[in-house]
Amino acid sequence: MINIDQFELYSVAVITLLAVISPGPDFAMVSKVALLKGRRNGILCALGISAAISVHLAYTLFGLGIVFANNVWVLNTLRYLGGMYLIWLGVSALWPDIKRILIKTKTNQTSEPLKNENLPQNKLTRNSSAFWSGFACNALNPKTMLFIVSLFSQVISTDSSLLMELSYGAYIALAHFVWFALVACLLTSARIQKKVLVFKIWIERVTGLLMTSLGLRLLIN
């Protein structure tokens, strides 16, 4: 019979929920994908985030999490990679505007080529990269690594069985998927989608600026 520490169980449940719902790069990523590419891709992005959580859990359970967390170069590498990835996503969203400014041409002359140029890329991204966008966003986030390492080293007892630790891990991954899938479904409701069609360009601009600012924060902090 498995001995369950009730205080530990509730602590993991509450701390995980608070960590999941707090705004951050994952929330921004799911929001961007769901608003601009639809519910299915938003859910795929949420699945990618959950899969990345599983990666963090795997090396933590193997005892590598504390080793990584205590090595500054590992955290810095993740921080730089995550920051550059977010900045790249932000600049990609803003690229049509940046290109328009750089080439200094009339809007009427540049709007049509920009649409034709972006359509194949958007279709390819929509069909193949929503999952990997979510996966990369979470896997390269050093704060996620520190959260999971701290949870397993400070909250979860070393006396907990492997089965119990795996159960905690499954709960953490599932909580991430359920929350972000709900976010994706909410943002793709009929009422919101009608507004998205009107403000799509501005949504892309705002999310681009948000991604860029989050990336810069990772690089600077």
Backbone as CSV, one residue per row, in Angstrom:
resi,resn,N_x,N_y,N_z,CA_x,CA_y,CA_z,C_x,C_y,C_z
1,MET,0.843,-1.203,0.000,0.000,0.000,0.000,0.876,1.249,0.000
2,ILE,0.540,2.231,-0.852,1.338,3.432,-0.966,0.999,4.399,0.154
3,ASN,2.043,4.871,0.854,1.856,5.836,1.925,1.878,7.245,1.324
4,ILE,0.745,7.954,1.438,0.620,9.274,0.825,0.655,10.349,1.894
5,ASP,1.576,11.280,1.757,1.657,12.427,2.646,0.640,13.463,2.169
6,GLN,-0.425,13.646,2.952,-1.508,14.539,2.541,-1.025,15.980,2.371
7,PHE,-0.193,16.446,3.293,0.316,17.823,3.203,1.154,18.001,1.941
8,GLU,1.995,17.017,1.657,2.824,17.064,0.446,1.948,17.055,-0.801
9,LEU,0.913,16.213,-0.795,0.006,16.107,-1.937,-0.684,17.437,-2.215
10,TYR,-1.241,18.049,-1.176,-1.934,19.323,-1.350,-0.962,20.433,-1.750
11,SER,0.234,20.397,-1.199,1.240,21.417,-1.524,1.606,21.361,-2.993
12,VAL,1.846,20.158,-3.500,2.182,19.995,-4.916,1.033,20.463,-5.792
13,ALA,-0.195,20.106,-5.395,-1.368,20.479,-6.193,-1.534,21.986,-6.268
14,VAL,-1.445,22.663,-5.128,-1.668,24.114,-5.084,-0.523,24.872,-5.755
15,ILE,0.714,24.511,-5.434,1.870,25.205,-6.006,1.892,25.057,-7.524
16,THR,1.565,23.863,-7.997,1.547,23.635,-9.444,0.485,24.493,-10.122
17,LEU,-0.707,24.539,-9.545,-1.781,25.343,-10.140,-1.412,26.818,-10.190
18,LEU,-0.812,27.322,-9.118,-0.403,28.726,-9.085,0.679,29.012,-10.132
19,ALA,1.602,28.057,-10.290,2.672,28.232,-11.277,2.123,28.180,-12.700
20,VAL,1.170,27.298,-12.938,0.626,27.121,-14.281,-0.147,28.351,-14.736
21,ILE,-0.983,28.905,-13.860,-1.848,30.013,-14.278,-1.156,31.369,-14.265
22,SER,0.048,31.434,-13.721,0.756,32.718,-13.713,1.192,33.071,-15.134
23,PRO,1.026,34.339,-15.544,1.389,34.745,-16.913,2.879,34.584,-17.174
24,GLY,3.205,34.213,-18.373,4.601,34.041,-18.758,4.708,33.715,-20.235
25,PRO,5.887,33.288,-20.689,6.092,32.969,-22.108,5.132,31.905,-22.644
26,ASP,4.832,30.877,-21.834,3.916,29.822,-22.294,2.525,30.390,-22.583
27,PHE,2.043,31.246,-21.695,0.725,31.861,-21.883,0.709,32.727,-23.132
28,ALA,1.777,33.506,-23.317,1.865,34.368,-24.503,1.907,33.534,-25.778
29,MET,2.634,32.422,-25.742,2.764,31.566,-26.919,1.430,30.932,-27.290
30,VAL,0.747,30.349,-26.311,-0.547,29.715,-26.580,-1.557,30.746,-27.078
31,SER,-1.561,31.921,-26.469,-2.485,32.976,-26.885,-2.240,33.369,-28.334
32,LYS,-0.984,33.533,-28.692,-0.639,33.928,-30.062,-1.067,32.862,-31.068
33,VAL,-0.716,31.621,-30.765,-1.038,30.531,-31.691,-2.545,30.349,-31.830
34,ALA,-3.250,30.362,-30.706,-4.701,30.139,-30.743,-5.428,31.275,-31.462
35,LEU,-5.073,32.513,-31.160,-5.753,33.647,-31.760,-5.525,33.739,-33.266
36,LEU,-4.306,33.454,-33.692,-3.962,33.654,-35.098,-4.084,32.394,-35.950
37,LYS,-4.038,31.194,-35.328,-4.023,29.971,-36.125,-5.124,28.977,-35.773
38,GLY,-5.952,29.328,-34.783,-7.099,28.487,-34.516,-6.970,27.581,-33.306
39,ARG,-8.099,26.995,-32.932,-8.184,26.163,-31.720,-7.308,24.919,-31.801
40,ARG,-7.337,24.220,-32.917,-6.565,22.984,-33.035,-5.079,23.231,-32.799
41,ASN,-4.558,24.284,-33.407,-3.139,24.600,-33.232,-2.845,25.107,-31.833
42,GLY,-3.810,25.799,-31.217,-3.624,26.218,-29.840,-3.512,25.032,-28.899
43,ILE,-4.346,24.013,-29.131,-4.290,22.801,-28.311,-2.994,22.030,-28.571
44,LEU,-2.560,22.003,-29.832,-1.277,21.358,-30.137,-0.121,22.072,-29.435
45,CYS,-0.209,23.394,-29.365,0.807,24.166,-28.654,0.802,23.813,-27.170
46,ALA,-0.399,23.678,-26.589,-0.517,23.264,-25.190,0.072,21.874,-24.977
47,LEU,-0.133,20.984,-25.937,0.437,19.640,-25.856,1.963,19.689,-25.906
48,GLY,2.508,20.589,-26.719,3.953,20.759,-26.781,4.524,21.241,-25.461
49,ILE,3.819,22.159,-24.799,4.256,22.646,-23.485,4.263,21.496,-22.484
50,SER,3.214,20.689,-22.506,3.127,19.545,-21.602,4.251,18.547,-21.861
51,ALA,4.579,18.330,-23.121,5.673,17.411,-23.466,7.001,17.938,-22.954
52,ALA,7.210,19.244,-23.029,8.455,19.843,-22.529,8.544,19.716,-21.013
53,ILE,7.409,19.829,-20.334,7.375,19.615,-18.886,7.870,18.206,-18.561
54,SER,7.478,17.257,-19.376,7.911,15.869,-19.172,9.427,15.732,-19.284
55,VAL,10.034,16.512,-20.159,11.494,16.490,-20.297,12.147,17.011,-19.022
56,HIS,11.652,18.144,-18.509,12.183,18.687,-17.249,12.025,17.676,-16.120
57,LEU,10.889,17.013,-16.083,10.637,16.020,-15.044,11.590,14.831,-15.154
58,ALA,11.865,14.417,-16.391,12.716,13.243,-16.598,14.111,13.454,-16.032
59,TYR,14.753,14.580,-16.393,16.121,14.756,-15.887,16.128,15.085,-14.391
60,THR,15.027,15.645,-13.876,14.945,15.899,-12.440,14.858,14.585,-11.664
61,LEU,14.041,13.655,-12.156,13.900,12.357,-11.486,15.182,11.536,-11.566
62,PHE,15.971,11.762,-12.607,17.257,11.069,-12.730,18.343,11.721,-11.878
63,GLY,17.991,12.798,-11.180,18.943,13.458,-10.300,19.794,14.516,-10.969
64,LEU,19.506,14.818,-12.234,20.312,15.806,-12.954,19.806,17.233,-12.746
65,GLY,18.560,17.360,-12.252,17.987,18.682,-12.088,18.777,19.560,-11.150
66,ILE,19.162,19.014,-9.992,19.931,19.792,-9.018,21.304,20.129,-9.578
67,VAL,21.894,19.188,-10.322,23.200,19.444,-10.950,23.094,20.616,-11.920
68,PHE,22.042,20.606,-12.746,21.840,21.695,-13.703,21.593,23.022,-12.988
69,ALA,20.741,22.975,-11.956,20.370,24.204,-11.256,21.552,24.830,-10.522
70,ASN,22.515,24.000,-10.116,23.674,24.510,-9.385,24.826,24.924,-10.294
71,ASN,24.646,24.747,-11.595,25.665,25.177,-12.554,25.162,26.409,-13.298
72,VAL,25.845,27.518,-13.050,25.397,28.791,-13.622,25.402,28.743,-15.143
73,TRP,26.351,28.043,-15.728,26.457,28.050,-17.187,25.254,27.354,-17.835
74,VAL,24.682,26.346,-17.136,23.495,25.680,-17.677,22.310,26.638,-17.680
75,LEU,22.111,27.328,-16.559,21.012,28.285,-16.469,21.191,29.426,-17.462
76,ASN,22.433,29.906,-17.582,22.684,31.004,-18.529,22.453,30.564,-19.970
77,THR,22.865,29.321,-20.275,22.652,28.816,-21.637,21.172,28.734,-21.961
78,LEU,20.393,28.177,-21.024,18.947,28.115,-21.225,18.342,29.507,-21.340
79,ARG,18.831,30.417,-20.508,18.301,31.776,-20.504,18.569,32.467,-21.834
80,TYR,19.791,32.343,-22.342,20.138,32.985,-23.604,19.381,32.363,-24.780
81,LEU,19.320,31.023,-24.803,18.597,30.349,-25.879,17.108,30.702,-25.851
82,GLY,16.522,30.671,-24.640,15.113,31.017,-24.506,14.841,32.456,-24.880
83,GLY,15.729,33.366,-24.440,15.563,34.778,-24.772,15.663,35.030,-26.261
84,MET,16.654,34.421,-26.905,16.822,34.629,-28.350,15.670,34.019,-29.135
85,TYR,15.158,32.878,-28.643,14.025,32.246,-29.323,12.784,33.141,-29.268
86,LEU,12.507,33.706,-28.094,11.356,34.586,-27.951,11.516,35.860,-28.781
87,ILE,12.738,36.397,-28.803,12.984,37.594,-29.611,12.792,37.284,-31.091
88,TRP,13.262,36.114,-31.512,13.078,35.707,-32.912,11.598,35.594,-33.259
89,LEU,10.812,35.012,-32.353,9.374,34.913,-32.583,8.731,36.290,-32.665
90,GLY,9.159,37.181,-31.757,8.605,38.527,-31.754,8.946,39.304,-33.006
91,VAL,10.203,39.231,-33.411,10.640,39.934,-34.622,9.960,39.344,-35.856
92,SER,9.757,38.032,-35.874,9.061,37.399,-37.006,7.639,37.932,-37.144
93,ALA,6.961,38.128,-36.006,5.601,38.663,-36.042,5.590,40.117,-36.504
94,LEU,6.647,40.836,-36.173,6.722,42.262,-36.527,7.404,42.505,-37.868
95,TRP,7.896,41.441,-38.494,8.713,41.602,-39.687,8.024,42.340,-40.835
96,PRO,6.750,42.083,-41.124,6.107,42.843,-42.205,6.174,44.351,-41.975
97,ASP,5.962,44.782,-40.729,6.052,46.214,-40.422,7.486,46.719,-40.500
98,ILE,8.413,45.898,-39.999,9.821,46.294,-40.041,10.298,46.402,-41.481
99,LYS,9.899,45.427,-42.286,10.297,45.431,-43.696,9.724,46.644,-44.411
100,ARG,8.485,46.981,-44.085,7.844,48.119,-44.722,8.580,49.412,-44.390
101,ILE,9.049,49.510,-43.148,9.793,50.706,-42.737,11.158,50.750,-43.395
102,LEU,11.834,49.593,-43.439,13.193,49.545,-43.977,13.244,49.892,-45.462
103,ILE,12.323,49.374,-46.236,12.389,49.601,-47.683,11.740,50.925,-48.083
104,LYS,11.004,51.550,-47.123,10.454,52.891,-47.330,9.645,53.001,-48.622
105,THR,8.712,52.081,-48.775,7.839,52.131,-49.941,6.425,52.412,-49.507
106,LYS,5.576,52.713,-50.445,4.193,53.002,-50.146,3.484,51.745,-49.650
107,THR,2.547,51.922,-48.745,1.800,50.794,-48.177,1.055,50.026,-49.245
108,ASN,0.483,50.723,-50.200,-0.281,50.059,-51.255,0.590,49.162,-52.117
109,GLN,1.853,49.546,-52.272,2.758,48.765,-53.108,3.320,47.562,-52.374
110,THR,3.418,47.650,-51.070,4.060,46.574,-50.315,3.077,45.606,-49.693
111,SER,1.804,46.008,-49.519,0.860,45.140,-48.818,0.609,43.838,-49.554
112,GLU,0.477,43.897,-50.882,0.178,42.683,-51.643,1.327,41.691,-51.665
113,PRO,2.574,42.107,-51.937,3.690,41.158,-51.898,3.862,40.531,-50.527
114,LEU,3.633,41.355,-49.484,3.805,40.811,-48.148,2.806,39.691,-47.877
115,LYS,1.558,39.852,-48.344,0.569,38.809,-48.147,0.934,37.548,-48.899
116,ASN,1.345,37.701,-50.151,1.712,36.532,-50.960,2.928,35.830,-50.381
117,GLU,3.836,36.634,-49.826,5.068,36.057,-49.310,4.823,35.275,-48.029
118,ASN,3.836,35.738,-47.234,3.620,35.126,-45.938,2.684,33.925,-45.963
119,LEU,1.825,33.832,-46.972,0.835,32.767,-46.986,1.421,31.360,-46.931
120,PRO,2.391,31.008,-47.800,2.944,29.651,-47.724,3.585,29.364,-46.382
121,GLN,4.279,30.363,-45.817,4.939,30.161,-44.546,3.914,29.958,-43.434
122,ASN,2.836,30.774,-43.450,1.807,30.635,-42.436,1.136,29.268,-42.517
123,LYS,0.895,28.798,-43.726,0.263,27.496,-43.898,1.164,26.390,-43.378
124,LEU,2.458,26.480,-43.682,3.398,25.478,-43.210,3.479,25.506,-41.689
125,THR,3.553,26.711,-41.121,3.630,26.847,-39.672,2.375,26.312,-39.015
126,ARG,1.226,26.630,-39.608,-0.046,26.211,-39.049,-0.155,24.693,-39.017
127,ASN,0.397,24.045,-40.029,0.252,22.593,-40.139,1.288,21.815,-39.351
128,SER,2.450,22.415,-39.052,3.532,21.585,-38.521,4.208,22.077,-37.257
129,SER,4.152,23.365,-36.951,5.033,23.846,-35.890,4.349,24.331,-34.627
130,ALA,3.027,24.234,-34.517,2.362,24.682,-33.292,2.844,23.881,-32.083
131,PHE,2.944,22.566,-32.248,3.429,21.705,-31.159,4.847,22.081,-30.757
132,TRP,5.729,22.218,-31.761,7.133,22.484,-31.463,7.361,23.901,-30.947
133,SER,6.485,24.824,-31.311,6.578,26.182,-30.757,6.347,26.147,-29.254
134,GLY,5.303,25.412,-28.832,5.037,25.268,-27.405,6.139,24.498,-26.691
135,PHE,6.633,23.449,-27.348,7.691,22.634,-26.743,8.959,23.458,-26.518
136,ALA,9.389,24.175,-27.539,10.621,24.958,-27.439,10.474,26.083,-26.422
137,CYS,9.308,26.715,-26.409,9.080,27.831,-25.492,9.245,27.389,-24.043
138,ASN,8.701,26.228,-23.695,8.793,25.740,-22.323,10.146,25.104,-22.028
139,ALA,10.668,24.338,-22.976,11.937,23.635,-22.747,13.091,24.605,-22.544
140,LEU,13.025,25.787,-23.173,14.101,26.771,-23.080,13.858,27.812,-21.996
141,ASN,12.861,27.567,-21.165,12.553,28.513,-20.092,13.241,28.065,-18.803
142,PRO,14.269,28.772,-18.338,14.982,28.347,-17.123,14.109,28.404,-15.876
143,LYS,13.077,29.261,-15.885,12.200,29.361,-14.720,11.396,28.079,-14.523
144,THR,11.038,27.423,-15.621,10.320,26.148,-15.511,11.216,25.086,-14.898
145,MET,12.467,25.063,-15.334,13.410,24.103,-14.786,13.586,24.322,-13.290
146,LEU,13.760,25.575,-12.879,13.956,25.884,-11.463,12.711,25.552,-10.649
147,PHE,11.544,25.775,-11.233,10.288,25.448,-10.533,10.212,23.955,-10.237
148,ILE,10.466,23.140,-11.248,10.336,21.691,-11.063,11.421,21.156,-10.145
149,VAL,12.652,21.650,-10.309,13.743,21.201,-9.433,13.448,21.584,-7.986
150,SER,12.979,22.814,-7.767,12.660,23.267,-6.410,11.526,22.446,-5.810
151,LEU,10.527,22.139,-6.621,9.386,21.368,-6.140,9.810,19.979,-5.684
152,PHE,10.657,19.332,-6.477,11.056,17.958,-6.150,12.134,17.904,-5.067
153,SER,12.864,18.985,-4.883,13.934,18.964,-3.878,13.501,19.551,-2.535
154,GLN,12.490,20.433,-2.540,12.112,21.121,-1.305,10.722,20.766,-0.804
155,VAL,9.818,20.392,-1.697,8.446,20.096,-1.285,8.203,18.590,-1.215
156,ILE,8.650,17.887,-2.241,8.442,16.434,-2.285,9.545,15.730,-1.491
157,SER,9.154,14.923,-0.560,10.099,14.251,0.323,10.925,13.215,-0.431
158,THR,12.159,13.040,0.024,13.028,12.017,-0.566,12.525,10.615,-0.242
159,ASP,11.639,10.507,0.750,11.072,9.211,1.122,9.912,8.803,0.212
160,SER,9.458,9.725,-0.637,8.359,9.403,-1.551,8.806,8.327,-2.538
161,SER,7.909,7.409,-2.830,8.243,6.323,-3.745,8.359,6.843,-5.178
162,LEU,9.019,6.063,-6.026,9.168,6.444,-7.432,7.801,6.556,-8.098
163,LEU,6.894,5.651,-7.736,5.547,5.699,-8.311,4.842,7.006,-7.947
164,MET,5.033,7.447,-6.705,4.415,8.697,-6.267,5.033,9.880,-6.995
165,GLU,6.338,9.860,-7.172,7.017,10.949,-7.895,6.551,10.991,-9.349
166,LEU,6.391,9.831,-9.954,5.890,9.777,-11.334,4.452,10.292,-11.401
167,SER,3.678,10.000,-10.368,2.299,10.498,-10.323,2.272,12.017,-10.219
168,TYR,3.156,12.579,-9.400,3.267,14.032,-9.304,3.649,14.623,-10.661
169,GLY,4.604,13.969,-11.303,5.052,14.458,-12.611,3.945,14.436,-13.640
170,ALA,3.163,13.343,-13.640,2.048,13.244,-14.577,1.013,14.334,-14.298
171,TYR,0.794,14.617,-13.022,-0.153,15.673,-12.652,0.330,17.045,-13.130
172,ILE,1.608,17.331,-12.950,2.163,18.624,-13.366,2.038,18.800,-14.880
173,ALA,2.396,17.754,-15.631,2.297,17.824,-17.091,0.841,17.967,-17.529
174,LEU,-0.051,17.198,-16.886,-1.475,17.256,-17.240,-2.070,18.621,-16.902
175,ALA,-1.669,19.183,-15.766,-2.179,20.499,-15.367,-1.801,21.563,-16.391
176,HIS,-0.571,21.490,-16.893,-0.135,22.439,-17.925,-0.974,22.271,-19.197
177,PHE,-1.177,21.022,-19.601,-1.932,20.796,-20.839,-3.377,21.269,-20.701
178,VAL,-4.029,20.888,-19.602,-5.439,21.245,-19.415,-5.626,22.755,-19.361
179,TRP,-4.764,23.447,-18.606,-4.906,24.896,-18.473,-4.728,25.601,-19.807
180,PHE,-3.657,25.262,-20.509,-3.384,25.977,-21.759,-4.333,25.548,-22.876
181,ALA,-4.837,24.328,-22.816,-5.867,23.916,-23.772,-7.156,24.699,-23.524
182,LEU,-7.486,24.936,-22.250,-8.649,25.750,-21.914,-8.469,27.191,-22.391
183,VAL,-7.252,27.708,-22.229,-6.957,29.056,-22.721,-7.169,29.119,-24.233
184,ALA,-6.661,28.100,-24.930,-6.811,28.053,-26.386,-8.278,27.988,-26.786
185,CYS,-9.060,27.185,-26.077,-10.489,27.061,-26.396,-11.228,28.367,-26.113
186,LEU,-10.884,29.017,-25.015,-11.538,30.278,-24.676,-11.243,31.355,-25.712
187,LEU,-10.003,31.424,-26.134,-9.598,32.467,-27.084,-10.099,32.193,-28.495
188,THR,-10.584,30.984,-28.736,-11.101,30.672,-30.076,-12.620,30.526,-30.078
189,SER,-13.266,31.063,-29.045,-14.726,31.064,-29.029,-15.235,31.967,-30.155
190,ALA,-16.451,31.751,-30.574,-17.015,32.472,-31.724,-16.995,33.986,-31.509
191,ARG,-17.331,34.435,-30.310,-17.384,35.876,-30.038,-16.005,36.515,-30.172
192,ILE,-14.994,35.845,-29.613,-13.644,36.403,-29.671,-13.084,36.333,-31.084
193,GLN,-13.378,35.256,-31.797,-12.866,35.115,-33.160,-13.394,36.198,-34.099
194,LYS,-14.617,36.652,-33.857,-15.146,37.743,-34.680,-14.318,39.011,-34.499
195,LYS,-13.895,39.252,-33.260,-13.072,40.426,-32.998,-11.647,40.232,-33.516
196,VAL,-11.173,38.981,-33.483,-9.828,38.686,-33.967,-9.706,39.016,-35.453
197,LEU,-10.758,38.711,-36.224,-10.724,38.981,-37.662,-10.545,40.472,-37.939
198,VAL,-11.104,41.302,-37.077,-11.008,42.754,-37.256,-9.650,43.274,-36.808
199,PHE,-9.139,42.739,-35.701,-7.915,43.265,-35.101,-6.714,42.328,-35.268
200,LYS,-6.763,41.444,-36.260,-5.722,40.430,-36.417,-4.326,41.037,-36.546
201,ILE,-4.204,42.083,-37.350,-2.889,42.709,-37.548,-2.360,43.268,-36.236
202,TRP,-3.245,43.924,-35.476,-2.799,44.506,-34.212,-2.509,43.444,-33.166
203,ILE,-3.238,42.338,-33.193,-2.947,41.234,-32.278,-1.556,40.682,-32.543
204,GLU,-1.227,40.531,-33.834,0.100,40.029,-34.187,1.185,41.007,-33.757
205,ARG,0.906,42.290,-33.898,1.886,43.291,-33.479,2.087,43.284,-31.965
206,VAL,0.975,43.231,-31.232,1.059,43.243,-29.768,1.763,41.995,-29.242
207,THR,1.398,40.824,-29.785,2.058,39.589,-29.343,3.531,39.582,-29.734
208,GLY,3.835,40.181,-30.881,5.240,40.289,-31.293,6.035,41.132,-30.316
209,LEU,5.474,42.269,-29.911,6.142,43.121,-28.928,6.259,42.416,-27.579
210,LEU,5.208,41.666,-27.203,5.241,40.951,-25.934,6.314,39.876,-25.932
211,MET,6.390,39.099,-27.008,7.417,38.059,-27.113,8.816,38.677,-27.061
212,THR,8.999,39.771,-27.782,10.308,40.430,-27.808,10.689,40.937,-26.421
213,SER,9.733,41.539,-25.720,10.018,42.062,-24.381,10.327,40.940,-23.391
214,LEU,9.596,39.816,-23.494,9.879,38.669,-22.629,11.268,38.097,-22.909
215,GLY,11.632,38.052,-24.191,12.961,37.579,-24.552,14.054,38.483,-24.019
216,LEU,13.849,39.790,-24.134,14.830,40.749,-23.622,14.955,40.645,-22.092
217,ARG,13.830,40.408,-21.436,13.872,40.248,-19.963,14.703,39.030,-19.578
218,LEU,14.546,37.940,-20.341,15.346,36.748,-20.055,16.832,37.017,-20.244
219,LEU,17.179,37.785,-21.277,18.584,38.068,-21.568,19.190,39.020,-20.545
220,ILE,18.381,39.976,-20.074,18.899,41.010,-19.192,18.946,40.534,-17.745
221,ASN,17.894,39.837,-17.283,17.832,39.415,-15.869,18.831,38.316,-15.559
